[in-house]
């Protein structure tokens, strides 16, 4: 047994911890396959209410599984430690582990993997005819506007207040539109910041040495540290009063234009002091007292509600966070934010006991059966020549496989080197699918795109996989809204336009940000204007080549130093352009120092 952890196997740790939730709260059950903790089914005669689904990487307990219960979340989906759950896990939760007759609110913290994978699941829910809305929470002020850029603020502990208030509103029978409105209102009036004395250690990984790069000195504290060990605004050598002063300044100073995200202009303020996992209850009490004293003394703020405890951790992080909620009018003609915050709930992660009635009911009901794919199997009536399409699609996918070494080389310069392998894996998966006797192209645009989207979800991981999955699922949905008949180039262009719009809801990437979008948008725009695939592919190629020398605004390349971006095009854009060239009947291009040479 390690001196760091009692359980060193991260997979066993996550699975056993999720099971433990069902032991301490008899009103919830576990879908172990998809790592979904969900509320047991209500009586059949109960009136349907809006379901709330959330989740994220494990390691933040009691969020999110511990927040499942009456009056709070309907289901929570768990990823591995500090990693987003997959879109398939989330889709299973939405479509088969919660009631969706009254609609589903999906709440996610603002991290790229979470936003994209939850976004894929929401789009698949839409395709399955489920009314679902997604709210992204970004309450952290530890990283200001300038550094955060288009990505925006990270989501941290203040997210639990969004869960609690929207959960109470749903429990009282309010509709999806009202629940979503209030959830977004809470998120917009919320600010948080954290601090930690050291980075946490993830079970199963090598124990870092004290003198390793990035380690904090004994007398240092990381101000603004994120819940995945991410750095914040800087390191300080300061005692608690000085630290709290700096944290409150980041939260409340209207002169700090980089962080003035919220003007605390309400007469009612909620304060949440959250333990990142490794602070004793005794010390957390001392921290709370200091925060309350400085709030009143320096800002004239007396919170009307104070919550102090362990709500969202970073494993055993030796730190805490401060969240402030500006209580405002909900404008729905119902209960106030405070009334909703005080509304009773039963969840092990919230400061409310499980009632005697719940224990005595001994509810053993579970939801049976496997989750369906979520795609409608009916023929759409939007047809095309499957034989011709097979040859065209095969050529495009073969181009992607051929250029994998180049894409990998580019990504090794400006990223982490996995882009080429990911694209190749997705292309090979699709090739295997369309070449299979059991799964040929059927000549139905909606069904074939939906089937290909499923392959992408299974074969491709990471950010690129999520982006392609969102786009293809949105494409299937867009095609399903078009009139039956022959799928012409203009038909595809119209649907592709709608897919771009859907994708833009989940990523801020736009042409000029040095992402795959740089190759995607020109192809779609040119195809829409001309109906000519060759011209569209050429436009994509030119745009992808133009990413060479373009500074990245999004993705891992943002954090990679050096001048490599001056020498190579964006790997994702380049790989996608090669696919489009194949659709146009052109071979995979070669790249030299001088540029492209299409074979």
C-alpha positions as CSV (number, residue, x, y, z in Angstrom):
1,X,0.0,0.0,0.0
2,X,1.3,3.4,-1.0
3,X,2.0,6.0,1.6
4,X,-0.1,8.3,-0.6
5,X,-3.3,6.3,-1.1
6,X,-5.2,3.3,0.4
7,X,-6.4,2.4,-3.1
8,X,-3.9,2.8,-5.9
9,X,-5.9,1.3,-8.8
10,X,-7.8,4.4,-10.2
11,X,-10.4,2.2,-12.1
12,X,-11.2,0.2,-9.0
13,X,-11.3,3.4,-6.9
14,X,-13.8,5.2,-9.1
15,X,-16.1,2.2,-9.5
16,X,-16.1,1.3,-5.8
17,X,-16.7,5.0,-4.8
18,X,-19.7,5.2,-7.2
19,X,-21.1,2.0,-5.7
20,X,-20.7,3.5,-2.2
21,X,-23.1,6.3,-3.1
22,X,-25.9,3.8,-3.4
23,X,-25.1,2.3,0.0
24,X,-25.5,5.7,1.7
25,X,-28.5,6.9,-0.2
26,X,-31.2,4.2,-0.9
27,X,-33.0,6.5,-3.3
28,X,-30.3,6.2,-6.0
29,X,-28.9,3.4,-8.2
30,X,-25.8,2.8,-10.3
31,X,-25.5,2.0,-14.0
32,X,-22.0,0.6,-13.5
33,X,-21.3,0.1,-17.3
34,X,-21.8,3.8,-18.0
35,X,-20.7,5.1,-14.6
36,X,-24.1,6.8,-14.1
37,X,-25.6,7.3,-10.6
38,X,-29.3,8.1,-11.0
39,X,-32.4,8.5,-9.0
40,X,-34.6,5.3,-8.8
41,X,-37.8,5.5,-10.8
42,X,-40.7,7.4,-9.2
43,X,-44.1,5.8,-8.9
44,X,-45.8,5.5,-12.2
45,X,-48.6,7.9,-11.3
46,X,-46.1,10.7,-10.4
47,X,-46.3,13.9,-12.4
48,X,-43.2,14.1,-14.7
49,X,-40.7,16.8,-13.8
50,X,-37.7,18.3,-15.5
51,X,-34.6,16.0,-15.1
52,X,-31.2,17.4,-14.2
53,X,-28.1,15.7,-15.5
54,X,-24.5,16.7,-14.8
55,X,-21.1,15.1,-14.3
56,X,-17.5,15.3,-15.2
57,X,-14.2,13.7,-14.2
58,X,-13.9,11.8,-11.0
59,X,-11.8,13.2,-8.2
60,X,-14.3,16.1,-7.3
61,X,-16.4,14.2,-4.9
62,X,-19.0,14.7,-3.5
63,X,-19.6,16.3,-6.9
64,X,-21.2,15.0,-8.9
65,X,-22.6,11.6,-7.9
66,X,-23.1,12.8,-4.3
67,X,-25.4,15.5,-5.6
68,X,-28.0,13.0,-7.0
69,X,-31.2,12.8,-5.1
70,X,-34.7,14.3,-4.7
71,X,-34.5,18.1,-5.0
72,X,-31.1,18.0,-6.7
73,X,-29.7,16.1,-9.6
74,X,-31.5,13.3,-11.4
75,X,-28.3,11.7,-12.6
76,X,-24.6,12.2,-12.6
77,X,-22.1,10.8,-15.1
78,X,-18.5,10.0,-14.0
79,X,-15.4,10.0,-16.1
80,X,-12.0,8.7,-15.0
81,X,-10.0,10.8,-12.6
82,X,-9.9,14.4,-13.9
83,X,-11.2,13.3,-17.4
84,X,-14.5,13.9,-19.0
85,X,-17.0,11.0,-19.3
86,X,-17.5,9.9,-22.9
87,X,-20.4,11.2,-25.0
88,X,-21.9,7.6,-25.0
89,X,-22.0,7.5,-21.2
90,X,-23.7,10.9,-21.1
91,X,-26.2,9.9,-23.8
92,X,-27.1,6.8,-21.9
93,X,-27.8,8.9,-18.8
94,X,-30.0,11.3,-20.7
95,X,-31.9,8.8,-22.8
96,X,-32.3,5.8,-20.5
97,X,-31.5,6.7,-16.9
98,X,-33.8,9.7,-16.3
99,X,-37.3,10.6,-17.2
100,X,-37.4,13.0,-20.1
101,X,-41.1,13.6,-20.6
102,X,-40.8,17.1,-19.1
103,X,-37.4,17.7,-20.7
104,X,-33.8,17.5,-19.5
105,X,-31.4,20.2,-18.2
106,X,-27.8,19.3,-18.7
107,X,-25.4,21.3,-16.6
108,X,-21.7,21.2,-17.3
109,X,-18.6,23.0,-16.1
110,X,-16.6,25.0,-18.6
111,X,-13.9,22.6,-19.6
112,X,-13.3,21.7,-23.2
113,X,-13.7,17.9,-23.0
114,X,-16.8,18.2,-20.8
115,X,-18.5,20.8,-23.0
116,X,-17.8,18.8,-26.2
117,X,-18.8,15.4,-24.9
118,X,-21.9,16.6,-23.1
119,X,-22.6,18.6,-26.3
120,X,-22.5,15.4,-28.4
121,X,-24.9,13.7,-26.0
122,X,-27.3,16.7,-26.1
123,X,-27.3,16.6,-29.9
124,X,-28.0,12.9,-29.9
125,X,-30.8,13.5,-27.5
126,X,-32.3,16.0,-29.9
127,X,-32.0,13.5,-32.7
128,X,-33.9,11.0,-30.5
129,X,-36.7,13.5,-30.1
130,X,-35.8,14.5,-26.5
131,X,-36.2,18.1,-25.4
132,X,-32.9,18.9,-23.8
133,X,-31.0,22.1,-23.0
134,X,-27.4,22.6,-21.8
135,X,-26.1,25.2,-19.4
136,X,-22.3,25.8,-19.1
137,X,-21.1,27.2,-15.8
138,X,-17.9,29.2,-15.7
139,X,-17.6,30.9,-12.3
140,X,-13.8,30.9,-11.7
141,X,-12.0,34.3,-11.7
142,X,-8.6,32.8,-11.0
143,X,-7.7,33.2,-14.7
144,X,-8.7,36.6,-16.1
145,X,-10.2,37.5,-19.4
146,X,-6.9,38.1,-21.2
147,X,-5.4,34.7,-20.4
148,X,-8.7,32.7,-20.7
149,X,-9.4,34.2,-24.1
150,X,-12.2,32.5,-26.1
151,X,-12.2,29.5,-23.7
152,X,-13.7,31.6,-21.0
153,X,-13.8,31.0,-17.2
154,X,-13.4,27.6,-15.8
155,X,-16.2,26.0,-13.8
156,X,-15.4,25.3,-10.1
157,X,-17.3,24.9,-6.8
158,X,-19.9,27.6,-7.4
159,X,-21.5,25.1,-9.9
160,X,-23.2,23.3,-7.0
161,X,-25.3,26.4,-6.3
162,X,-26.6,26.2,-9.9
163,X,-27.4,22.5,-9.3
164,X,-29.2,23.2,-6.0
165,X,-31.3,26.0,-7.1
166,X,-32.3,24.5,-10.5
167,X,-32.9,21.2,-8.8
168,X,-35.3,22.7,-6.3
169,X,-37.2,24.5,-9.1
170,X,-37.6,21.3,-11.1
171,X,-38.8,19.4,-8.0
172,X,-41.6,22.0,-7.6
173,X,-42.9,21.2,-11.0
174,X,-41.6,24.2,-13.1
175,X,-41.1,23.7,-16.8
176,X,-37.8,23.3,-18.7
177,X,-37.8,26.8,-20.0
178,X,-38.1,28.3,-16.5
179,X,-35.6,25.9,-15.0
180,X,-33.1,26.7,-17.7
181,X,-33.7,30.4,-17.3
182,X,-33.0,30.4,-13.6
183,X,-30.0,28.1,-13.9
184,X,-28.4,30.5,-16.4
185,X,-29.3,33.4,-14.1
186,X,-27.6,31.8,-11.2
187,X,-24.5,31.0,-13.3
188,X,-24.4,34.7,-14.5
189,X,-24.4,36.0,-11.0
190,X,-21.7,33.7,-9.6
191,X,-18.0,34.2,-9.0
192,X,-15.5,31.8,-7.4
193,X,-11.8,31.6,-6.7
194,X,-9.6,28.9,-5.2
195,X,-6.2,28.6,-3.5
196,X,-4.1,25.6,-2.6
197,X,-0.9,24.9,-0.8
198,X,0.2,22.1,-3.1
199,X,-0.7,20.1,-6.2
200,X,-2.6,16.8,-5.6
201,X,-1.4,13.4,-6.5
202,X,-3.6,11.2,-8.7
203,X,-3.8,7.5,-7.6
204,X,-1.9,5.2,-9.9
205,X,0.6,7.8,-11.0
206,X,4.2,8.1,-9.8
207,X,4.6,10.1,-6.7
208,X,6.2,13.4,-7.7
209,X,9.4,14.6,-5.9
210,X,9.4,17.7,-3.9
211,X,12.0,19.3,-6.1
212,X,10.3,18.6,-9.4
213,X,9.5,21.5,-11.8
214,X,6.2,23.0,-10.9
215,X,6.2,22.0,-7.2
216,X,5.3,24.7,-4.7
217,X,7.8,25.7,-2.0
218,X,6.8,25.0,1.6
219,X,5.8,28.6,2.1
220,X,4.0,29.1,-1.2
221,X,0.3,29.1,-2.1
222,X,-1.1,28.9,-5.6
223,X,-3.7,31.6,-6.0
224,X,-6.5,30.7,-8.4
225,X,-5.5,27.0,-8.7
226,X,-8.0,25.0,-10.7
227,X,-9.6,21.8,-9.6
228,X,-7.3,19.7,-11.9
229,X,-4.0,21.1,-10.7
230,X,-4.1,23.9,-13.3
231,X,-2.2,27.0,-12.3
232,X,-4.0,30.2,-11.5
233,X,-2.9,33.8,-11.4
234,X,0.3,33.3,-9.5
235,X,2.1,32.1,-6.4
236,X,2.1,34.0,-3.1
237,X,4.1,33.9,0.1
238,X,1.4,35.2,2.4
239,X,-0.5,34.3,5.6
240,X,-4.2,33.6,5.6
241,X,-5.5,37.1,6.1
242,X,-3.4,38.4,3.2
243,X,-4.4,35.4,1.1
244,X,-8.1,36.0,1.8
245,X,-7.7,39.7,1.0
246,X,-6.2,38.9,-2.4
247,X,-8.9,36.3,-3.2
248,X,-11.7,38.8,-2.3
249,X,-10.1,41.4,-4.3
250,X,-10.1,39.2,-7.4
251,X,-13.8,38.4,-6.8
252,X,-15.0,42.0,-6.0
253,X,-12.6,44.7,-7.3
254,X,-14.5,46.5,-10.0
255,X,-11.3,48.3,-11.0
256,X,-9.7,45.0,-12.0
257,X,-11.1,45.0,-15.6
258,X,-9.5,41.6,-16.3
259,X,-11.6,40.0,-13.5
260,X,-14.6,42.3,-12.8
261,X,-17.0,39.6,-13.9
262,X,-19.7,40.5,-11.4
263,X,-21.0,43.7,-9.8
264,X,-22.2,42.6,-6.4
265,X,-25.1,45.0,-6.3
266,X,-27.7,42.9,-4.5
267,X,-28.8,43.4,-0.9
268,X,-28.6,39.6,-0.6
269,X,-25.4,37.6,-1.1
270,X,-24.8,33.9,-0.6
271,X,-21.3,32.8,0.5
272,X,-20.0,29.3,-0.1
273,X,-16.7,28.2,1.4
274,X,-15.6,24.9,-0.2
275,X,-13.0,22.4,1.0
276,X,-10.8,21.2,-1.9
277,X,-10.5,17.9,0.0
278,X,-7.5,18.1,2.3
279,X,-8.3,20.9,4.8
280,X,-9.5,19.9,8.2
281,X,-13.0,20.9,9.4
282,X,-11.3,22.9,12.2
283,X,-9.1,24.8,9.8
284,X,-12.0,25.4,7.4
285,X,-13.9,27.0,10.2
286,X,-11.0,29.4,10.8
287,X,-10.9,30.2,7.1
288,X,-14.7,30.9,7.0
289,X,-14.4,33.3,10.0
290,X,-11.6,35.2,8.2
291,X,-13.6,35.5,5.0
292,X,-16.8,36.7,6.7
293,X,-14.8,39.3,8.8
294,X,-13.1,40.7,5.7
295,X,-16.3,40.8,3.6
296,X,-18.0,42.9,6.2
297,X,-15.0,45.1,7.1
298,X,-13.7,45.8,3.6
299,X,-16.8,45.5,1.4
300,X,-19.8,46.0,3.7
301,X,-21.2,42.6,2.7
302,X,-23.1,40.4,5.2
303,X,-24.1,37.2,3.5
304,X,-27.7,36.1,4.1
305,X,-26.7,32.4,3.6
306,X,-23.4,30.8,4.5
307,X,-22.5,27.4,3.3
308,X,-19.2,25.8,4.5
309,X,-18.1,22.3,3.8
310,X,-16.9,19.8,1.2
311,X,-18.9,20.3,-2.0
312,X,-16.4,20.0,-4.9
313,X,-12.9,18.7,-4.3
314,X,-9.7,18.1,-6.1
315,X,-9.0,14.7,-4.6
316,X,-7.3,15.6,-1.3
317,X,-6.3,19.1,-2.3
318,X,-4.8,21.2,0.5
319,X,-6.9,24.2,-0.4
320,X,-10.3,25.9,-0.4
321,X,-12.4,28.1,-2.6
322,X,-14.7,31.1,-2.0
323,X,-17.9,31.5,-4.0
324,X,-20.3,34.5,-4.0
325,X,-23.8,34.5,-5.4
326,X,-25.5,37.7,-6.2
327,X,-29.2,36.9,-5.3
328,X,-31.4,38.5,-8.0
329,X,-35.0,38.3,-9.0
330,X,-35.8,35.2,-11.0
331,X,-38.7,36.9,-12.8
332,X,-40.7,33.6,-13.1
333,X,-43.4,34.5,-10.6
334,X,-42.4,31.8,-8.2
335,X,-39.9,31.1,-5.4
336,X,-36.9,33.3,-4.9
337,X,-33.3,32.1,-5.2
338,X,-33.0,31.9,-1.4
339,X,-36.2,29.9,-1.1
340,X,-34.9,27.5,-3.7
341,X,-31.5,27.3,-1.9
342,X,-33.3,26.4,1.3
343,X,-35.7,23.9,-0.3
344,X,-35.2,20.4,1.1
345,X,-33.3,17.8,-0.8
346,X,-31.8,14.3,-0.1
347,X,-28.3,13.9,-1.4
348,X,-25.3,12.7,0.5
349,X,-23.1,15.5,-0.9
350,X,-25.4,18.3,0.3
351,X,-25.9,19.3,4.0
352,X,-29.3,17.6,4.3
353,X,-29.9,14.1,5.9
354,X,-31.7,11.3,4.2
355,X,-35.2,11.1,5.7
356,X,-36.6,8.2,7.7
357,X,-39.3,7.8,5.1
358,X,-36.8,7.1,2.4
359,X,-35.0,4.5,4.4
360,X,-38.2,2.7,5.4
361,X,-39.5,2.6,1.8
362,X,-36.8,0.2,0.9
363,X,-37.2,1.1,-2.7
364,X,-35.4,-1.6,-4.8
365,X,-36.7,-0.5,-8.3
366,X,-34.1,-0.2,-11.0
367,X,-34.2,0.8,-14.7
368,X,-33.8,-2.4,-16.8
369,X,-32.4,-2.9,-20.2
370,X,-29.6,-1.5,-22.3
371,X,-29.6,2.1,-23.6
372,X,-30.7,2.4,-27.3
373,X,-28.5,4.2,-29.8
374,X,-30.7,7.2,-29.7
375,X,-31.0,7.4,-33.4
376,X,-34.3,7.1,-35.3
377,X,-34.2,4.0,-37.6
378,X,-37.0,5.1,-39.9
379,X,-36.2,5.8,-43.5
380,X,-35.9,9.5,-44.1
381,X,-36.7,9.5,-47.8
382,X,-33.6,11.6,-48.5
383,X,-31.8,9.4,-50.9
384,X,-28.5,9.4,-52.9
385,X,-26.5,7.0,-55.0
386,X,-24.8,4.8,-52.4
387,X,-22.5,3.1,-54.9
388,X,-21.0,6.4,-56.1
389,X,-20.9,7.8,-52.6
390,X,-19.0,4.7,-51.4
391,X,-16.2,5.3,-53.9
392,X,-16.0,9.0,-53.1
393,X,-16.1,8.5,-49.3
394,X,-13.5,5.7,-49.5
395,X,-11.1,8.0,-51.4
396,X,-11.4,10.7,-48.8
397,X,-10.9,8.3,-45.9
398,X,-7.9,6.7,-47.6
399,X,-6.3,10.2,-47.9
400,X,-6.6,10.7,-44.2
401,X,-4.9,7.4,-43.5
402,X,-2.1,8.2,-46.0
403,X,-1.3,11.6,-44.5
404,X,-1.2,10.4,-40.9
405,X,2.6,10.6,-40.7
406,X,2.6,14.3,-41.8
407,X,-0.3,15.2,-39.4
408,X,1.5,13.4,-36.6
409,X,4.7,15.3,-37.4
410,X,2.9,18.6,-37.4
411,X,1.1,17.9,-34.1
412,X,4.4,16.9,-32.5
413,X,5.7,20.4,-33.3
414,X,2.6,22.3,-32.1
415,X,0.7,19.9,-29.9
416,X,1.0,16.5,-28.1
417,X,1.4,14.4,-31.3
418,X,-1.8,12.4,-31.2
419,X,-3.9,14.2,-33.8
420,X,-2.7,12.1,-36.8
421,X,-3.3,8.8,-34.9
422,X,-6.7,10.0,-33.8
423,X,-7.8,10.9,-37.4
424,X,-6.3,7.7,-38.8
425,X,-8.2,5.7,-36.2
426,X,-11.5,7.4,-37.1
427,X,-10.9,7.0,-40.8
428,X,-10.0,3.3,-40.5
429,X,-13.1,2.8,-38.4
430,X,-15.3,4.4,-41.0
431,X,-13.6,2.4,-43.8
432,X,-14.2,-0.8,-42.0
433,X,-17.9,0.1,-41.5
434,X,-18.7,1.0,-45.1
435,X,-16.7,-1.9,-46.5
436,X,-18.5,-4.4,-44.2
437,X,-21.1,-6.6,-45.8
438,X,-23.3,-6.2,-42.7
439,X,-23.2,-2.4,-42.7
440,X,-23.0,-1.0,-46.2
441,X,-24.2,2.5,-47.1
442,X,-27.9,2.3,-47.5
443,X,-28.4,5.3,-49.7
444,X,-30.4,7.1,-47.0
445,X,-28.6,10.3,-46.1
446,X,-29.9,10.5,-42.5
447,X,-29.4,6.8,-41.6
448,X,-25.9,6.6,-43.2
449,X,-24.6,9.8,-41.5
450,X,-26.0,8.7,-38.2
451,X,-24.3,5.3,-38.5
452,X,-21.0,7.0,-39.4
453,X,-21.3,9.3,-36.4
454,X,-21.6,6.3,-34.1
455,X,-18.4,4.9,-35.6
456,X,-16.6,8.2,-35.0
457,X,-17.7,8.3,-31.4
458,X,-16.4,4.8,-30.7
459,X,-13.1,5.1,-32.7
460,X,-12.0,8.7,-32.0
461,X,-11.3,10.2,-28.6
462,X,-10.1,13.5,-27.4
463,X,-11.2,17.0,-28.4
464,X,-11.1,16.2,-32.2
465,X,-13.3,13.1,-31.7
466,X,-15.8,15.1,-29.8
467,X,-15.9,17.9,-32.4
468,X,-16.4,15.4,-35.3
469,X,-19.1,13.6,-33.3
470,X,-21.0,16.8,-32.6
471,X,-20.8,17.8,-36.2
472,X,-21.9,14.5,-37.6
473,X,-24.8,14.1,-35.2
474,X,-25.9,17.6,-36.0
475,X,-25.6,16.8,-39.7
476,X,-27.8,13.8,-39.3
477,X,-30.4,15.9,-37.5
478,X,-30.2,18.7,-40.0
479,X,-30.7,16.3,-42.9
480,X,-33.7,14.8,-41.1
481,X,-35.4,18.2,-41.2
482,X,-35.1,18.6,-45.0
483,X,-37.8,17.5,-47.5
484,X,-37.5,13.9,-48.9
485,X,-36.1,13.5,-52.4
486,X,-32.7,13.4,-54.0
487,X,-29.9,14.6,-51.9
488,X,-28.1,17.1,-54.2
489,X,-24.9,19.0,-53.5
490,X,-27.1,21.9,-52.5
491,X,-29.0,19.7,-50.1
492,X,-25.8,18.6,-48.4
493,X,-24.5,22.2,-48.3
494,X,-27.7,23.4,-46.5
495,X,-27.4,20.6,-43.9
496,X,-23.7,21.3,-43.5
497,X,-24.4,24.9,-42.8
498,X,-26.8,23.9,-40.0
499,X,-24.2,21.5,-38.7
500,X,-21.6,24.4,-38.5
501,X,-24.2,26.4,-36.5
502,X,-24.7,23.5,-34.1
503,X,-20.9,23.0,-33.7
504,X,-20.5,26.7,-32.9
505,X,-22.7,26.3,-29.8
506,X,-20.1,24.0,-28.2
507,X,-16.8,25.5,-29.3
508,X,-15.8,29.2,-29.7
509,X,-13.5,28.1,-32.6
510,X,-13.9,30.2,-35.8
511,X,-11.8,30.6,-38.9
512,X,-8.5,32.3,-37.9
513,X,-8.2,30.4,-34.6
514,X,-5.9,27.8,-36.1
515,X,-8.2,24.8,-35.7
516,X,-9.9,22.3,-38.0
517,X,-12.7,24.9,-38.4
518,X,-10.3,26.8,-40.6
519,X,-10.6,24.0,-43.2
520,X,-14.3,23.2,-42.5
521,X,-16.0,26.5,-43.0
522,X,-14.4,27.4,-46.4
523,X,-15.5,24.0,-47.7
524,X,-19.0,24.4,-46.6
525,X,-19.3,28.0,-47.7
526,X,-17.9,27.3,-51.2
527,X,-20.0,24.2,-51.6
528,X,-23.1,26.3,-50.7
529,X,-22.2,28.9,-53.2
530,X,-21.1,26.8,-56.1
531,X,-22.4,23.2,-55.6
532,X,-18.9,22.1,-56.8
533,X,-17.0,19.7,-54.5
534,X,-13.7,20.3,-56.3
535,X,-13.9,24.0,-55.7
536,X,-14.9,23.5,-52.1
537,X,-12.0,21.1,-51.5
538,X,-9.6,23.6,-53.1
539,X,-10.9,26.4,-50.8
540,X,-10.4,24.1,-47.8
541,X,-6.8,23.3,-48.9
542,X,-5.9,27.0,-49.4
543,X,-7.4,27.8,-45.9
544,X,-5.6,24.9,-44.2
545,X,-2.3,26.0,-45.8
546,X,-3.0,29.5,-44.6
547,X,-2.9,28.3,-40.9
548,X,0.9,28.1,-41.2
549,X,2.2,31.0,-39.2
550,X,-1.2,31.6,-37.6
551,X,-1.0,31.9,-33.8
552,X,-3.5,29.6,-32.1
553,X,-6.4,30.9,-30.0
554,X,-7.7,27.6,-28.9
555,X,-6.6,24.1,-28.1
556,X,-3.4,22.6,-26.7
557,X,-1.3,24.6,-29.1
558,X,-2.1,27.7,-27.0
559,X,0.0,26.3,-24.2
560,X,2.9,25.0,-26.3
561,X,5.8,27.5,-26.6
562,X,8.3,28.0,-29.4
563,X,7.9,29.1,-33.0
564,X,6.8,25.8,-34.5
565,X,3.4,27.3,-35.6
566,X,5.4,29.4,-38.1
567,X,6.7,26.2,-39.9
568,X,3.7,23.9,-40.0
569,X,-0.1,24.2,-40.7
570,X,-2.6,23.3,-38.1
571,X,-2.7,19.5,-38.0
572,X,-6.5,19.1,-37.6
573,X,-7.2,21.6,-40.5
574,X,-4.6,19.9,-42.7
575,X,-6.0,16.4,-42.1
576,X,-9.6,17.6,-42.8
577,X,-8.5,19.3,-46.0
578,X,-6.9,16.1,-47.2
579,X,-10.2,14.3,-46.6
580,X,-12.1,16.9,-48.7
581,X,-9.5,16.6,-51.5
582,X,-10.2,12.9,-51.5
583,X,-13.9,13.5,-51.9
584,X,-13.1,15.6,-54.9
585,X,-11.2,12.6,-56.4
586,X,-7.7,14.0,-55.7
587,X,-5.0,12.0,-54.0
588,X,-3.3,12.9,-50.7
589,X,-1.1,16.0,-51.0
590,X,2.5,16.0,-50.2
591,X,4.0,18.8,-48.1
592,X,7.4,20.3,-48.5
593,X,9.0,23.4,-47.1
594,X,7.6,25.3,-50.1
595,X,4.0,24.1,-49.5
596,X,1.5,21.6,-51.1
597,X,1.8,19.3,-54.0
598,X,-1.4,17.4,-54.7
599,X,-0.9,13.9,-56.3
